[in-house]
């Protein structure tokens, strides 16, 4: 197992992770490392060792979401459902440590012109894309904040542009500090995602961190040896009032291989006290 990047993170700091856990497929998969029956134990070991206060996950089918929650421990809650019309299929659930965080409210929206219609599309994406939006209270510091988790479209640049603009509009309408985790399916600082950073509404925690525990590894390694300088398509963003303490991407396998075809991104942040 790779070393724990951020052990024993205590208040006022908050440990955040973004992790595409790779959906489970019913058919035989290739490479063999992709088989959920093998990966699930690696995932349990990794999450059990790292235990972030907040985890934004992507591609989690309902049984996988339950597995993630169990792997994190009994103190963890879960919000979010599938992206389909019947709220089935893979989702972007958020997991949170109830010993540290109080859930105030949450909602799930479709990334489309009809955000309240489950399973809706229309921005160039043929697959429904969603976001889970939650308000939390850090019970250790009494600081409220918003946490958003999403998975942008893998095939349509137009859909990614619209999703980036949606995020910018969401941030502009908030009066609380905000954290965003996602697999954005494009290099984080690419032109098609520029709206996320327009007018300084959000910052890339990787760029602003005073401490980087690792190199900037490409986060989609597909069960191969990770590469420095490859595309970092998984991210943790924040509003500028959030203090960034450190970031890291652990490239090492858990046992003989990796829990997912993506590497998780981690950050330690500090939410400002309520105004």
N, C-alpha and C positions, 0 to 999 in steps of 0.2 A: 504494500500500500504506500502511496506517496505520503510524504510528511504532511502533517496538518499545518496549513499556512498561518492560520490565526487561532491559536489555542486560547481558551479562557478569556474571551472578550467580555469585558464587564462595563457596566454603566459608568459614564454616559455614552460610551461607544456602542454601536450596533453592528452586528455581523450580518451582511447581506450576500445572497448568492443568486446567480442566474444560471439555470442548468436545463438544457434540452436533453431530456432523458431517453429520447428515441422511442417512438411508438412500437408497440409489440405487433408483429405480423403473424398471421395464422399459418401461412405457408412456410416451407423451409427457406431459410435466408442464407445469403452469401455476402460477406464471408461468415464462416461458422461463429465467429465472435459476436455476431449480431443476434444470435438466438437469445430470446428473453430468458429462457430457462437457465442459461449460463450467466447472463448479465445481471439478473436480479440480485444474486448474492453479492456480486461486486458492488452494486449500487447500495445495498444494505450496509456493507462494511464501510464504504466511503462516507455515506451520510451519517452513520452512527459515530464516526470519528470526528466529523467536521461540524455538525449541528449548528448551522446558522440560525440566527434569530428569525430571519425572513428568507424564504426561498421562493423565487418565481420560477416555475417550471414550464416547459413546453413539451408538446406531443404526448402528454400523459393520458392514456386511456383509463377508464374508471378503475379497473383492477390494478393498474400501475400506480394510480394516484393513492389508492389504499395502501399499496406496498410502500410507497415513499413515506406516507404518514406513519406507518408502523415502524419503518426503519429509523425515523427521526426520534420517536419515543412518545410516550403517553401524554406528555405535556403539550404536544403540537396539535393545533387546529388546522382545518383545511376549508377553503372556499373556492368556488368555481365548478362549472359543469361542462359537458361536452359541447362542441361547436355545431352539432347537427340540429335539424329542425325539431327533433324530439329531445334535444339536450343530451344526445348520446355521442359516442365517438370520442376522439382525442380532444383534450382541452388544454388550458393554460392555468391550472390551479395554483393558488398561493398557499403556502404552508407557513405557519407562524407559531412562535413559542409563546404559549399562553401564560407562562410564568413571568414573561417580560412585557408582553403586548396585549392590550385590550382591543378587541375588534369593535368599532363603533357602528359601522355600516358598510355595505358593499353592494356592487352591482356588476353584471356582466353585459357587455355590449358587442354587437357585430360591427366589424369595420366595413361599413357600407352606408348608403344613404338612408337606410332604415335600421338604425342601430338596435332598436327594440324588437326587431323581428328575428327570432332564432333561425339560424341557418342561412341568413340573407347574404348576398354577394353584390357585385355591381361596380367595383372600382377597377376592374380589369382582372380580378381574381375569380377563378371558377370554383375554387374551394373556399368555404366559409373561413374567415379569419376573425378572431375575437380578441377582446381585452377584458381583464378583470380589474376593477377599480375599487379600492378599499380605503377606508379611513381608520387609522389606528391611533391609540394613545400609548405612548411609552410610559408604562407605570412606574419606571424607576426615575424618570425625570419630569413627568407630567407634560411632555411635549407631544402635541397632536401632529399628525402628518398624513399625507396621501401616498399610497403605494399602488403602482400600476404594473401589470404584467401582461405581455402580449407575445405574438409570433407573427411577424409580417410575412407576406406572400413570397413564395420561393421562385415564382415564374414570371411575374408581371412587374416591370419597373413602375408602370403607372400606379399599380396598387400600392407599391412601397412608397411612392411619392405622396399619394393621398393619405396613407397611414401616417407618414411623418408629419404632414400638415395637420391631421386630426390630433396628433399628440401635442403639437405646438399650440393648437387652439384650446385643448384641454388644460394645458399648463397655464395659459394666459387667463383662464377663467377661475383659477384656484387662488385662494388667499392663505394656503398652508404650504409648508415645505413639501416637496414631492420627490419620490424615488421611482425610477422606471427600470424594469428588467425586461429583456426580450432577446429572442433570436430575430434579428432584423433582416437576415438573409442577404446582406450586402455589407461591404466594408463600412464600419461605423461612421467614418468621416467622408463617405462618398458623396458626390454631388446630389444624387437622387434622394438622400436623406438629410440634405442641408437644412430643411425647414425645422428640424428638431432643435437646431442650435441658433436659429435666426433671432436677432434682438436679445441674445443672451438669456433666453428663457430656460435653457438647460445646459449643463456642462457634462462632458464625458469624464467620469471619475478616473478613468485610466490616465488621461492627460493631466489632470489636476492633482493627482496623488503625490504627496511628498515622499512616500515610501512605496516602492514596487518590490514585492517579495520575489517576483520571477521576471523573466523576459516576457515580451509581448508575443506569446505564441498564437499561431492561427488556431481558432477554436473549433473548426470542423476538420478533425484529423481522420475520420472514417476508420478507426481502429489501426491506424498506422502511426509510425513515429512522428510526433508533432514537429512542426517546422516554425522557426522564428521568421517573421516577415510575411507569413501566410495571412490570409484574410481573417481578421477578428470580426466575426459576424454576431457574436453574442456580447451583450453589453449591460452595464449598469450606468444609468444616467441620473442626474440629480439637479434640482434647482440650485442656483448659486449660493443660497443661504445655508445649504447643508455642508457641514465640514467633512472633508475627505481625509481620512487618516492613513489608509493604505489600501493597496489592491494586489491581486495576484491571480495567476492562471497556472494551476498545478498540472504539468504535462505528463506526470508519471502514471503508469498503469496501477490498477488495484489488483494485486496478484499477478496473473499472467497476461492480463489484457485490461481494457478500459470498460467502465460501466455503460458507456454510450459512445456514439460516433461523434459527439461533441465533447469539448472540455468545458467544465464549469468556470465561470468568472466569479471572483469573490472581491468584496470590498468591506472595509470597516469605515463607518461613517458616524457622524455625530449630528443629531437633529437639534436645531436651535430651540431654546425654551420658548414657550408660548408668549406672544406679545402681550 
